Amino acid sequence: MSAISDMYRDMGIRPSVLNLGKQMEDRLSLRFKEIDETAEYNQMKVVYAMQKNRVSEACFHYASGYGYDDLGRDTLEKVYADVFHTESALVRPQITCGTHALALALSANLRPGDELLSVAGKPYDTLEEVIGIRPSKGSLAEYGIAYSQVDLLEDGSFDFETIEKAVTEKTKLVTIQRSKGYQTRPSFSVAQIGEAIAFVKKLKPDVICMVDNCYGEFVETIEPSDVGADMVVGSLIKNPGGGLAPIGGYIAGREDLIENCGYRLTSPGLGREVGASLGVMQAFYQGLFLAPTVTASALKGAVFAANIYEHLGYPVVPNSTESRHDIIQAVELGTPEGVIAFCRGIQAAAPVDSYVTPEPWAMPGYDSDVIMAAGAFVQGSSIELSADGPIKPPYAVYFQGGLTWPHAKLGILMSLEYMARNGIVTL
């Protein structure tokens, strides 16, 4: 054990920080065992889907040009459909990020005169311009698609009474964001999402229910598609890419809806038949294979962070004992200096660009300066150790990721070290 302590010392972690971390870790053995059991179940689910669809070495071959008959691409989409228990799936490197995947799913299945309804309050910042809440070129609003939202109740739960009034004959698609985004509300469990979907479907059976599943995949043993979601949408540089996918997004759901997404992604008349995989298939398959255990490592890091920072008196969401429904841990630090110090500590723990000092800046798609720490192998990969937050009240930082538990642990300890160095906490 002294060799490990010496290594932490060499990394710049003071003994008081390391001792606090050890105290918290010792308390979490049962919690970590539960996380590992979920990962074991999800690992079997992924392997079963790969075996069922006869994944072979040929699925990893390079495909270029139009991509007709791309075996790896077409087989992977069947694997995703089986993992999420849906009729179909679209999994492509041409989907550049989670926001793109969501924009694609929405624009493919909404038409002028339709209404999009969010029943989980304000969506994630980057979707505001997709929808047209903040004017932007090519937004849904520019195409005559209306938008309304029902805010959550004070406790972060769905406001069913107001939802009932908000669903009208023009409501074509209802969206639910599983994760909290840059908010300090609780993330939703799959069971809560299922309850909301059932309520909406009872009001209007033909309404499309879409779930932004980013950061939530493999955290539980079931997904929103198991409880009635017509589409689940996410990014491959988050949970399902397992840290290996270099780009990409997925949409899994009803066959007709996914077909629409294919035509929107490529072209009317072409759809899912084109779109070569360009050599990324092995990373996509292997990343999905690793995703359950990688997600478990990130979850352990989130639980560890919650316990440490709650112990120090900071509000954390979720708190140290609550059940987890995504990999994100919010910590309200109360000051810009706290957010900046935390993120600089995370950056200092990175394997890539650890020497870089993150600074707040005006990122596209956000309404305030944002600081981001992510010394990642894949740019912007938030399944890797990362932290970010807007520089605005309540000055909360959002921590996520960690491809391995030891690295997630190092990141949290380093964040605390930087808070101590800057006189923000005293240990």
HELIX and SHEET records of a PDB file:
HELIX    1   1 SER A    2  MET A   11  1                                  10    
HELIX    2   2 PRO A   15  ARG A   27  1                                  13    
HELIX    3   3 SER A   29  LYS A   52  1                                  24    
HELIX    4   4 GLU A   57  PHE A   60  5                                   4    
HELIX    5   5 LEU A   71  VAL A   83  1                                  13    
HELIX    6   6 GLY A   98  ASN A  109  1                                  12    
HELIX    7   7 ASP A  125  ILE A  131  1                                   7    
HELIX    8   8 ALA A  141  TYR A  143  5                                   3    
HELIX    9   9 PHE A  160  ALA A  166  1                                   7    
HELIX   10  10 VAL A  190  LEU A  203  1                                  14    
HELIX   11  11 PRO A  224  VAL A  227  5                                   4    
HELIX   12  12 ASN A  239  GLY A  241  5                                   3    
HELIX   13  13 GLU A  255  LEU A  265  1                                  11    
HELIX   14  14 GLY A  271  GLU A  273  5                                   3    
HELIX   15  15 MET A  281  HIS A  311  1                                  31    
HELIX   16  16 PRO A  336  ALA A  348  1                                  13    
HELIX   17  17 TRP A  405  ARG A  421  1                                  17    
SHEET    1   A 7 SER A  88  ARG A  92  0                                        
SHEET    2   A 7 GLY A 249  GLY A 253 -1                                        
SHEET    3   A 7 MET A 231  SER A 235 -1                                        
SHEET    4   A 7 ILE A 208  ASP A 212  1                                        
SHEET    5   A 7 THR A 171  GLN A 177  1                                        
SHEET    6   A 7 GLU A 115  SER A 118  1                                        
SHEET    7   A 7 ALA A 146  GLN A 149  1                                        
SHEET    1   B 5 VAL A 316  VAL A 317  0                                        
SHEET    2   B 5 GLN A 329  GLU A 332 -1                                        
SHEET    3   B 5 ALA A 396  GLN A 400 -1                                        
SHEET    4   B 5 SER A 386  PRO A 390 -1                                        
SHEET    5   B 5 VAL A 370  ALA A 373 -1                                        
END                                                                             
